[in-house]
Amino acid sequence: MPAETSPPSGPSGPSGPSGPTGQTLCGQDTRGPLNAFLRTETGSASVLLVGALAALVWANIAAGSYEALWGTELSVRIGSGAVSLDLREWLNSGLMTLFFFVVGLEARREFDMGELRERRRITLPLLAGLSGMLVPVAIYLSVNAGEDSVHGWGAAMSTDTAFALGMLAVFGSRLPGSLRVFILTVAVVDDFLALAVIAFAYSGAVSLPALLTALALFAVVLLVRRTLGMRFPSLYAILGAAIWVALLKSGVDPVVTGLVMGLLTYARPAERRDLEHASRLFRRFREQPTPELGRSVRRQIASTLSPNDRLQRMLHPWTSYVIVPLFALANAGITLSAGQLADAFTSPVTLGILLGYVLGKPLGILGATWLTTRLSGGRLRPPVGWGAITAGGTLAGVGFTVSLLIATLAFDGDELEQAKIGILAAVLCAFLLTWLVTAVIGALPRPSRARALLGTGRTIVDLSDPVDMDRDHVRGPVDAPVTLLEYGDFECPYCGLAEPVVRELLADFGDVRYVWRHLPLTDVHPGAQLAAEAAEAADRQNSYWEMHEQMMRHQGELRPEDLLRYAEEIGLDIDRFSADLGAGTGAARVAADVESADLSGVSGTPTFFVNGRRHHGAYDIATLSAAVRAARARAALTGAGQES
């Protein structure tokens, strides 16, 4: 079984009749953390909404019990030291630290492996995020000028990452996938600055010794990271907890600890040599199932994934389905009446927050993006079209988690209730505005709609070596706008499942060319290397694809005598084929493909690239067809189809 694939479903296993329903786990791991993050946030957006509604119902039915529960004091003592907070504070300053830690992890992953690994791509969302905070603050300040409530400006500036990504998934079929990374980056900039505002504008009197202690501990974290790497996660957990306590004692809200620690946790793809080492250890364990070898296998398998990957998979469900909904339950409870609503919507607090989010966020993000693009002469261009950027701006008008957090610090009494009404109203308005924007885009003619959604910016190319028509094995039109490239292994059953899908795809789309590159996984498929060299020997007689198809039809029979039989069946000169195979004339070509796979971050099979961009997830006909259609639409706008 390949190191990076999950078994296809169906009673007959890889070769059964259930069809190609497999999904590359390496694909899940490469985009996966972002993809899994978005899927988790999609579900958690519903749970978050339920938590907010439950808080409203509870507060209006039994306001006394609601406040009594969340005001309950809880103390944690270790020796002579103690931390005493009420339950709401434990949630807001304690558990929410884990939420921001996960946001920091995802941002670091995009920085190391995703869209932001091209550093110049950071500039535009960074400026958009900054403008998307300053414009709402300016609107709030103008509405509240001369009022005592002017100090609450921080409640009008921060996008709720969980809600925004959850709502984005609701509109996912109407918006391009690359908008997700743009919004995520804007949200991380937003969160980072918001936490800085909390730390310096809404914290109490600062205790300098405790603050210096926190900074010294952070310096220790940097030193440990530089000298020991990430081999001791428990040490980082202890240091992170110590920084949290020191910041709490200093009077600075400690939630910033989570985001900073997340941004320090690096991400990297699983490397083929690490996977091969894990395979060798597992074979030893299979022969000698001892506790010592069992521990070694577990450690090696864990080490193939970066700490970023492991922590995301462990913490996402907890933050998305437990911590954030509990935060909503603890903070969204307000008593509502007709008179209170009437007072709120004439209050500068409510209006400042509502207008800041509904108008300020879209104007700030769209305006900064447009201005940056113009001033850079198009060198800094958004990854999507202007219609999608507009929808992203309206989505960013969801201010819930951090906004409520700041509101509880800035206001009390009636003003706090008015702020909460403004925040909840902004969530509803952001959803309705996004629906309106996507409806308008959907009503455009197809060419205009494609341009509005996709734009003309170039996407990152993941493929290290572009397709070479003189060297690569290519099927389909030479001048096709879409290129589907596969790294495969003739003994891999999952490549066998993908083969009929590729044939169907080429039959359905006349403007797609298909490229095969070798990646024999010799640690799990002992016959794969010789089979790849046999294909190259057949290529010397201009019969590569005939041999390719023969071996794909007989993946379980790739012994030397089988390869000679296939060569005879397709009419090759057997003596010449046998001599080429024995001399290893195709080994250098196979090695070149393997090297290009390593440079492209490929560690298992099958791995697909569409116009040079790695395809993640399922390789069934529907998923690959959707990827081809999207690539064709972008190629029509940018003329970039032939580059990879």
C-alpha positions in Angstrom: 0.0 0.0 0.0 1.4 3.4 -0.8 2.6 5.5 2.0 0.3 8.4 1.4 -3.0 6.9 0.2 -6.1 5.8 2.0 -7.9 2.7 0.8 -10.7 3.1 -1.6 -14.1 2.2 -0.3 -15.8 -0.9 -1.5 -15.8 -4.6 -0.6 -13.2 -5.6 -3.1 -10.4 -3.3 -1.9 -8.1 -1.5 -4.4 -8.9 -3.7 -7.3 -12.6 -4.2 -6.6 -15.5 -3.0 -8.5 -16.3 0.0 -6.3 -14.4 2.4 -8.5 -11.9 5.1 -7.9 -13.0 6.6 -4.7 -9.6 6.9 -3.1 -8.1 10.1 -1.7 -4.5 10.9 -1.3 -3.8 11.5 2.3 -0.6 13.5 1.4 -2.9 15.7 -0.5 -5.0 16.1 2.6 -1.9 16.9 4.5 -0.6 19.5 2.1 -3.7 21.4 1.5 -5.3 19.3 4.1 -4.7 21.3 7.2 -6.2 24.3 5.4 -8.9 22.2 3.8 -9.6 20.3 7.1 -9.6 23.6 8.9 -12.2 25.0 6.6 -14.4 21.9 6.8 -14.1 22.0 10.6 -15.0 25.7 10.7 -17.9 25.1 8.4 -19.4 22.7 10.9 -18.4 24.8 13.9 -20.0 27.9 12.4 -23.3 26.1 13.0 -22.4 25.1 16.5 -21.2 28.6 17.2 -24.5 30.0 16.0 -26.4 27.5 18.2 -24.2 28.6 21.2 -25.1 32.3 20.5 -28.8 31.6 20.2 -28.8 29.4 23.3 -27.1 32.3 25.2 -29.9 34.7 24.0 -32.6 32.3 25.0 -31.0 31.5 28.4 -30.4 35.2 29.2 -34.0 36.1 28.4 -35.6 33.3 30.3 -33.4 33.2 33.4 -31.0 36.1 33.4 -30.1 35.5 37.1 -28.9 32.0 36.6 -27.0 32.9 33.4 -25.0 35.6 35.2 -24.6 33.6 38.3 -23.0 30.6 36.5 -20.6 32.6 34.4 -19.6 34.7 37.4 -18.7 31.7 39.5 -15.1 32.0 40.8 -12.6 29.2 40.0 -9.1 29.1 41.5 -6.1 27.0 40.4 -3.3 26.7 42.9 0.2 25.2 42.5 2.1 25.5 45.7 1.9 29.1 46.9 0.9 30.4 43.5 -2.7 30.8 42.4 -4.8 32.1 39.5 -8.4 33.1 40.4 -10.8 34.0 37.7 -14.5 33.6 37.1 -15.7 31.1 34.5 -16.3 33.8 31.8 -12.7 35.1 32.3 -11.3 31.5 32.1 -13.1 31.1 28.8 -12.2 34.6 27.4 -8.6 34.7 28.5 -7.8 31.0 29.0 -9.4 28.6 26.6 -9.6 31.2 23.8 -5.8 31.2 23.9 -6.0 27.8 22.3 -8.3 29.1 19.6 -5.8 31.8 18.6 -3.1 29.2 18.8 -4.8 27.2 16.1 -5.3 30.4 14.0 -1.5 31.0 14.3 -0.8 27.4 13.3 -2.8 27.7 10.1 -1.2 31.1 9.3 2.3 29.6 9.8 1.4 26.7 7.5 0.4 29.0 4.7 3.6 31.0 5.3 5.7 27.9 5.1 3.9 25.8 2.5 0.9 27.6 1.1 0.1 30.7 -0.9 2.2 32.9 1.4 5.5 31.1 0.8 6.0 33.6 -2.0 6.7 36.4 0.4 5.5 39.2 -1.8 2.0 37.8 -1.6 1.9 38.7 2.1 2.0 42.4 1.4 -1.4 42.8 -0.1 -3.5 40.9 2.4 -1.5 42.5 5.2 -2.3 46.0 3.9 -5.9 44.9 3.3 -6.2 43.6 6.9 -4.7 46.7 8.3 -7.0 49.0 6.3 -10.0 46.7 7.1 -9.4 47.6 10.8 -8.6 51.3 10.5 -11.6 52.2 8.4 -14.2 50.7 10.8 -12.4 52.3 13.7 -12.6 55.7 11.9 -16.3 55.2 11.3 -16.9 54.2 14.9 -14.9 57.3 16.2 -16.9 59.6 13.9 -20.2 58.2 15.1 -19.2 58.4 18.7 -17.3 61.7 18.6 -17.8 63.7 21.8 -19.4 60.7 23.6 -18.1 58.8 26.6 -18.4 55.6 24.5 -15.6 56.7 22.2 -13.1 54.5 24.1 -14.9 51.4 22.8 -13.5 51.8 19.3 -11.7 48.4 19.5 -15.1 46.6 19.5 -15.7 47.7 15.8 -12.5 46.4 14.1 -11.9 42.7 14.3 -13.2 39.9 12.0 -14.3 36.7 13.6 -12.1 34.0 11.9 -14.4 31.1 12.7 -17.6 32.7 11.6 -16.1 34.3 8.4 -14.6 31.0 7.2 -17.8 29.1 8.1 -19.8 31.6 6.1 -17.3 31.4 3.3 -17.9 27.7 3.1 -21.7 28.3 2.9 -21.0 30.4 -0.3 -18.2 28.1 -1.4 -19.8 26.9 -4.6 -20.2 30.6 -5.7 -16.7 31.8 -4.8 -13.2 30.7 -5.9 -11.2 28.5 -3.5 -8.2 30.9 -3.4 -10.3 33.5 -1.7 -10.1 31.3 1.4 -6.4 31.9 1.9 -6.8 35.6 1.3 -9.5 35.9 3.9 -7.6 33.7 6.3 -4.5 35.9 6.0 -6.6 39.1 6.4 -8.2 37.5 9.5 -4.8 36.5 11.0 -3.5 40.1 10.6 -6.7 41.3 12.1 -6.4 38.9 15.1 -2.8 39.8 15.7 -3.4 43.5 15.7 -6.6 43.1 17.8 -4.8 41.1 20.4 -2.1 43.8 20.5 -4.9 46.4 21.0 -6.3 44.3 23.8 -2.9 44.0 25.4 -2.1 47.7 25.3 -5.4 49.6 25.1 -7.8 47.4 27.2 -5.6 45.9 29.8 -5.4 47.1 33.4 -2.5 48.7 35.2 0.6 46.9 33.9 2.9 45.2 36.4 6.4 45.8 34.9 8.1 42.8 36.7 5.5 40.4 35.5 5.7 41.8 32.0 9.5 41.5 31.9 9.1 37.9 33.2 6.8 37.1 30.3 9.3 38.7 27.8 12.2 36.7 29.3 10.2 33.5 29.0 9.4 34.3 25.4 13.2 34.8 24.8 13.7 31.3 26.3 11.1 29.9 23.9 13.1 31.4 20.9 16.3 30.0 22.3 14.9 26.5 22.8 13.4 26.6 19.3 16.7 27.6 17.8 18.8 25.0 19.7 16.5 22.0 20.2 13.9 22.5 17.4 10.5 21.2 18.1 11.5 17.8 19.5 10.1 18.5 22.9 6.5 19.7 22.6 5.8 19.3 26.3 8.5 21.9 27.0 6.8 24.4 24.8 3.5 23.7 26.5 5.1 24.4 29.9 6.8 27.6 28.7 3.6 28.8 26.9 1.6 28.2 30.1 4.2 30.2 32.1 4.1 33.1 29.6 0.3 33.0 29.9 0.4 33.3 33.7 3.0 36.0 33.6 1.0 38.1 31.2 -2.1 37.6 33.3 -0.3 38.8 36.4 1.2 41.7 34.5 -2.3 43.0 33.7 -2.0 42.4 29.9 -4.6 40.1 28.5 -2.8 36.8 27.9 -4.7 35.5 24.8 -1.9 36.9 22.6 0.3 34.0 23.9 -1.7 31.5 21.7 -1.3 33.4 18.4 2.5 34.0 19.0 3.2 30.4 19.9 1.2 29.2 16.9 3.1 31.4 14.5 6.4 30.0 15.9 5.4 26.3 15.1 6.8 25.5 11.7 5.2 23.3 9.0 6.8 21.1 6.4 5.6 18.3 4.1 6.3 14.7 4.8 9.5 13.8 3.1 9.9 10.6 1.1 13.1 9.4 3.0 11.2 9.7 6.3 8.3 7.7 5.0 10.7 5.1 3.6 12.5 4.9 7.0 9.0 4.4 8.7 8.3 1.6 6.2 11.6 -0.2 7.1 10.9 0.1 10.8 7.4 -1.2 10.4 8.7 -4.2 8.4 11.1 -4.9 11.3 8.2 -4.6 13.8 6.1 -7.0 11.6 8.9 -9.6 12.0 9.6 -8.8 15.6 6.6 -7.2 17.3 8.4 -6.0 20.5 7.4 -3.0 22.7 10.7 -1.3 21.9 10.2 -1.6 18.1 6.6 -0.5 18.6 7.7 2.7 20.3 10.3 3.3 17.6 7.7 2.9 14.8 5.2 5.3 16.6 8.0 7.9 17.1 9.1 7.6 13.4 5.6 7.9 12.0 4.9 10.9 14.2 8.1 12.5 13.2 7.2 12.4 9.5 4.6 15.0 10.2 5.5 18.5 11.3 4.5 19.7 14.7 2.2 22.1 13.0 0.3 19.3 11.3 0.0 17.2 14.5 -1.2 20.1 16.7 -3.8 21.2 14.1 -5.3 17.8 13.9 -5.4 17.4 17.7 -6.7 20.9 18.5 -9.1 21.8 15.7 -12.1 19.8 16.9 -11.7 21.1 20.5 -11.4 24.8 19.5 -14.1 24.6 16.8 -16.7 22.5 18.5 -16.1 23.2 22.2 -14.1 26.3 23.0 -15.6 28.8 20.5 -19.2 27.7 21.0 -18.7 27.9 24.8 -17.3 31.4 24.3 -20.5 32.4 22.5 -22.6 30.8 25.2 -20.8 32.8 27.9 -20.8 36.2 26.1 -23.7 36.5 23.7 -26.4 36.4 26.4 -28.3 39.8 26.4 -31.8 40.5 27.5 -33.9 41.8 24.6 -37.1 43.9 24.6 -38.7 46.2 22.1 -37.6 49.3 24.1 -34.1 48.0 24.5 -33.8 47.4 20.7 -35.1 50.8 20.0 -32.6 52.4 22.4 -29.8 50.3 20.9 -30.4 51.3 17.3 -30.3 55.0 18.3 -27.2 54.5 20.4 -23.9 55.6 19.0 -22.3 52.4 20.4 -24.6 50.1 18.4 -24.5 52.2 15.3 -20.8 52.7 15.4 -20.1 49.0 15.6 -22.8 48.1 13.0 -21.6 50.7 10.5 -18.0 49.9 11.2 -18.5 46.3 10.2 -21.1 46.6 7.5 -19.5 49.5 5.6 -16.0 49.9 7.0 -14.8 46.4 6.6 -15.7 46.0 2.8 -14.5 49.6 2.1 -11.3 49.1 3.9 -10.4 45.7 2.4 -11.5 46.5 -1.1 -10.0 50.0 -1.1 -6.6 48.9 0.2 -6.5 46.1 -2.3 -7.4 48.3 -5.2 -5.0 51.1 -4.2 -2.1 48.6 -3.6 -2.7 47.1 -7.0 -2.7 50.5 -8.7 0.4 51.9 -6.9 2.4 48.7 -7.6 1.6 48.8 -11.3 -0.1 45.4 -11.0 2.9 43.7 -9.5 0.9 43.1 -6.3 -2.4 41.7 -7.5 -5.1 39.9 -5.6 -5.3 36.1 -6.2 -8.9 36.4 -7.2 -11.1 38.8 -9.1 -12.6 42.0 -7.8 -16.1 40.5 -7.3 -14.6 37.8 -5.1 -12.6 40.5 -3.1 -15.9 42.4 -2.6 -17.5 39.3 -1.3 -14.5 38.7 1.0 -14.9 42.2 2.3 -18.5 41.7 3.2 -17.6 38.4 4.8 -15.0 40.1 6.9 -17.8 42.2 8.4 -18.5 39.3 10.8 -17.2 40.5 14.1 -18.1 38.2 16.9 -15.4 36.5 19.0 -12.7 39.2 19.4 -15.3 41.9 19.1 -17.3 40.5 22.1 -14.0 40.0 23.9 -13.1 43.7 23.5 -16.6 44.8 24.3 -16.6 43.0 27.6 -13.3 44.9 28.4 -14.4 48.3 27.2 -18.1 48.5 28.3 -20.4 47.5 31.1 -24.1 48.0 31.9 -26.3 49.3 29.1 -23.4 50.1 26.8 -22.2 46.5 26.9 -25.7 45.4 26.0 -25.8 47.9 23.1 -22.4 46.8 21.9 -23.5 43.1 21.9 -26.7 44.0 19.8 -24.5 45.9 17.3 -22.1 42.9 17.0 -25.0 40.4 16.5 -26.7 42.6 14.0 -23.4 42.9 12.1 -23.2 39.1 11.7 -26.7 39.0 10.1 -26.0 42.0 7.9 -22.6 40.5 6.7 -24.4 37.3 5.7 -27.1 39.2 3.8 -24.6 41.5 2.0 -22.4 38.5 1.0 -25.5 36.8 -0.4 -26.4 39.9 -2.4 -22.9 40.3 -3.8 -22.7 36.6 -4.8 -26.2 36.9 -6.4 -25.1 39.9 -8.5 -21.9 38.1 -9.6 -23.9 35.0 -10.5 -26.2 37.0 -12.7 -23.3 38.3 -14.8 -22.6 36.7 -18.3 -20.2 33.8 -18.0 -17.0 35.6 -19.2 -17.6 38.6 -16.9 -18.5 36.3 -14.1 -15.2 34.3 -14.5 -13.2 37.5 -14.6 -15.0 38.9 -11.5 -14.3 35.7 -9.6 -10.9 34.6 -10.8 -9.2 37.8 -11.9 -6.0 37.8 -13.9 -3.4 37.3 -11.2 -1.1 34.3 -11.6 -1.3 31.4 -9.2 1.6 29.8 -7.5 3.1 26.9 -9.5 3.9 23.9 -7.3 5.6 21.8 -10.0 9.3 22.3 -9.9 10.1 21.1 -13.5 7.7 22.4 -16.2 6.4 19.9 -18.8 9.0 19.3 -21.5 7.3 18.1 -24.7 10.6 16.6 -25.9 11.2 14.6 -22.7 7.9 14.0 -20.9 5.4 11.3 -21.8 2.4 13.3 -23.1 -1.0 12.4 -24.3 -3.5 14.8 -25.8 -3.2 18.1 -27.8 0.2 19.7 -27.6 -1.4 23.2 -27.4 -4.0 22.2 -24.8 -4.8 25.0 -22.3 -4.9 22.5 -19.4 -2.2 20.0 -18.5 -2.9 17.1 -16.0 0.3 15.7 -14.7 0.5 12.5 -12.6 3.4 11.1 -10.6 2.7 7.4 -10.5 3.9 3.9 -9.7 3.0 1.0 -11.9 2.6 -1.3 -8.9 0.5 1.1 -6.9 -3.2 -0.1 -6.9 -4.4 3.5 -6.4 -2.7 4.5 -9.6 -4.5 1.6 -11.2 -7.8 3.1 -9.9 -6.9 6.5 -11.2 -6.1 5.2 -14.7 -9.7 4.7 -16.0 -10.6 8.1 -14.5 -7.8 9.8 -16.5 -8.9 8.0 -19.7 -12.5 9.2 -19.1 -11.3 12.7 -18.4 -9.4 12.8 -21.7 -12.4 11.5 -23.6 -14.7 14.1 -21.9 -12.3 17.1 -22.4 -10.7 17.4 -25.8 -8.5 20.3 -24.6 -6.5 18.5 -21.9 -3.1 16.9 -22.2 -2.0 14.2 -19.8 1.6 13.7 -18.6 3.0 10.7 -16.7 6.1 10.9 -14.5 7.6 8.0 -12.6 7.7 7.8 -8.8 8.4 4.1 -8.0 7.8 3.6 -4.2 10.4 0.8 -3.9 10.0 0.5 -0.2 6.5 -0.8 -0.6 6.4 -1.9 -4.3 9.5 -4.0 -5.1 8.6 -4.3 -8.8 7.9 -0.7 -9.4 11.4 0.4 -10.4 11.9 -2.4 -13.0 8.4 -1.7 -14.4 9.3 2.0 -14.8 12.5 1.1 -16.6 10.6 -1.3 -18.8 8.3 1.6 -19.8 11.4 3.6 -20.8 12.8 0.6 -22.7 9.5 0.5 -24.7 9.7 4.2 -25.3 13.0 3.6 -27.1 10.9 1.7 -29.6 8.2 4.4 -29.6 5.7 2.3 -27.7 5.7 3.9 -24.3 1.9 4.2 -23.9 1.2 0.7 -25.2 3.6 -0.7 -22.5 2.1 1.7 -19.9 -1.4 0.3 -20.5 -0.2 -3.3 -20.4 1.4 -2.8 -17.0 -1.5 -0.9 -15.6 -3.8 -3.8 -16.6 -1.5 -6.3 -14.9 -0.2 -4.5 -11.8 0.2 -7.7 -9.8 2.3 -9.3 -12.5 5.4 -7.2 -13.0 8.2 -9.8 -12.8 10.9 -9.8 -15.5 9.2 -12.6 -17.4 5.9 -10.7 -17.3 7.5 -7.6 -18.7 9.0 -9.6 -21.6 5.6 -11.1 -22.3 4.0 -7.7 -22.5 6.7 -6.4 -24.8 6.1 -9.3 -27.1 2.3 -8.8 -27.0 2.7 -5.1 -28.2 5.1 -6.1 -30.9 8.4 -4.9 -29.6 11.8 -6.2 -30.7 12.3 -8.5 -27.8 16.1 -8.8 -28.0 16.5 -5.0 -28.1 14.0 -4.6 -25.3 15.7 -7.2 -23.1 19.1 -5.7 -23.7 17.8 -2.2 -22.8 16.1 -3.5 -19.7 19.1 -5.5 -18.6 21.4 -2.5 -19.1 19.2 -0.2 -17.2 19.0 2.4 -20.0 15.9 3.9 -18.5 17.2 4.2 -14.9 18.5 7.8 -15.4 15.2 9.0 -16.8 13.3 7.4 -13.9 15.8 9.0 -11.4 15.2 12.4 -13.1 11.4 12.0 -12.5 12.0 11.0 -8.9 14.2 14.0 -8.4 11.6 16.3 -9.8 9.0 14.7 -7.5 11.2 15.4 -4.5 11.7 19.0 -5.6 7.9 19.4 -6.0 7.2 18.0 -2.5 5.7 14.7 -3.7 6.2 11.7 -1.5 3.5 9.2 -2.6 1.3 8.1 -5.5 -0.8 9.0 -7.2 -0.2 12.8 -7.0 -1.7 15.1 -9.6 -0.9 18.6 -10.8 -3.3 20.7 -12.9 -1.5 23.4 -14.8 1.4 23.1 -12.4 -0.8 23.5 -9.3 -1.0 20.5 -7.0 -4.4 18.8 -6.9 -5.4 17.8 -3.4 -8.0 15.3 -2.4 -10.0 12.8 -4.3 -9.2 11.7 -7.8 -12.6 10.6 -9.0 -14.0 11.9 -12.3 -16.2 14.6 -10.7 -13.4 16.1 -8.6 -10.8 16.0 -11.4 -13.3 17.4 -13.9 -14.0 20.3 -11.6 -10.3 21.0 -11.3 -9.9 20.9 -15.0 -12.8 23.3 -15.6 -11.4 25.8 -13.1 -8.0 25.6 -14.6 -9.4 26.1 -18.1 -11.4 29.2 -17.0 -8.3 30.7 -15.4 -6.1 29.9 -18.4 -8.6 31.7 -20.6 -8.2 34.8 -18.5 -4.4 34.7 -18.0 -3.2 32.7 -21.0 -1.1 30.6 -18.6 -2.2 27.1 -19.5 0.9 26.0 -21.3 3.5 26.9 -18.7 3.3 23.7 -16.8 
